[in-house]
Amino acid sequence: MATLEENGSLLPDLLTFFIVIIFLIWGLYAYSGAGLIRRLPLLKTALVIIASIYTVRGLFLVTFIFRPEQATVFLWTSIVSLIVGLTHFMGTKQVWAAISK
């Protein structure tokens, strides 16, 4: 990706923009689940899927047991993803009854 950026490719910029949009949507769903903004469509389903994605990404932490030489930024993003995923699951569990209405 760095090489593509250095060569003037728009691909890294477009991928970054796409990721930002995904995180923005996920944040809106978190706010909706917390009751800070109006209820979004498929709220319960989205919250479970978002929490699952973060948690599964975080579970890649296990790969460092078998490949410790790869313990770079990937290790820290795995830890953060696991924490965020578990936090999302806990938050979803707390508001489950309220968002079922």
C-alpha positions in Angstrom: 0.0 0.0 0.0 2.8 2.4 0.8 4.4 1.7 -2.6 1.1 2.3 -4.3 0.7 5.6 -2.5 4.3 6.6 -3.4 3.5 5.9 -7.0 0.5 8.2 -7.0 -2.2 5.5 -7.0 -5.6 6.4 -5.7 -6.3 2.9 -4.4 -4.9 3.5 -0.8 -7.0 6.7 -0.6 -10.1 4.9 -1.8 -9.7 2.0 0.6 -9.1 4.3 3.5 -12.2 6.3 2.6 -14.2 3.0 2.4 -12.9 2.0 5.9 -13.8 5.4 7.3 -17.4 5.1 6.0 -17.7 1.6 7.5 -16.5 2.8 10.9 -18.8 5.8 10.7 -21.8 3.5 10.0 -20.7 1.2 12.9 -20.4 4.2 15.2 -23.9 5.4 14.2 -25.3 1.9 15.1 -23.5 2.1 18.4 -25.1 5.5 19.1 -28.5 4.2 18.0 -28.2 1.2 20.3 -27.3 3.5 23.2 -30.3 5.6 22.4 -28.4 8.7 21.5 -29.8 8.9 18.0 -33.0 7.5 16.4 -33.3 3.8 16.0 -31.6 2.6 12.8 -32.9 -0.4 10.7 -31.9 -3.9 11.7 -30.4 -2.5 14.9 -30.1 -5.7 16.9 -28.7 -7.7 13.9 -26.2 -5.0 13.1 -25.0 -4.6 16.7 -24.4 -8.4 16.9 -22.6 -8.5 13.5 -20.4 -5.5 14.3 -19.4 -6.9 17.7 -18.7 -10.3 16.1 -16.5 -8.8 13.4 -14.5 -6.9 16.0 -14.2 -9.9 18.3 -13.2 -12.3 15.5 -10.6 -9.8 14.3 -9.3 -9.6 17.9 -9.1 -13.4 18.1 -6.3 -13.3 15.5 -4.3 -12.5 18.6 -4.0 -16.3 18.9 -1.9 -16.4 15.8 1.0 -14.7 17.6 1.4 -17.8 19.8 2.4 -19.7 16.6 4.1 -16.8 14.8 5.7 -14.5 17.4 7.9 -12.9 14.7 4.8 -11.1 13.3 4.1 -9.4 16.6 4.1 -5.8 15.3 1.3 -3.4 14.9 -1.0 -6.3 14.1 -0.6 -7.5 17.7 -1.9 -4.1 19.0 -4.7 -3.9 16.5 -5.8 -7.4 17.6 -5.8 -6.4 21.2 -7.8 -3.2 20.5 -10.3 -5.1 18.3 -10.8 -7.7 20.9 -11.5 -5.1 23.6 -13.8 -3.1 21.3 -15.7 -6.3 20.2 -16.2 -7.5 23.8 -17.3 -4.0 24.8 -19.8 -3.9 22.0 -21.2 -7.3 23.1 -21.5 -6.1 26.7 -23.3 -2.9 25.5 -25.6 -4.8 23.2 -26.5 -7.2 26.0 -27.3 -4.3 28.3 -29.7 -2.7 25.9 -31.1 -5.9 24.3 -34.5 -5.6 26.0 -34.8 -1.9 25.3 -34.1 -2.2 21.6 -36.5 -5.2 21.2 -39.4 -2.8 21.5 
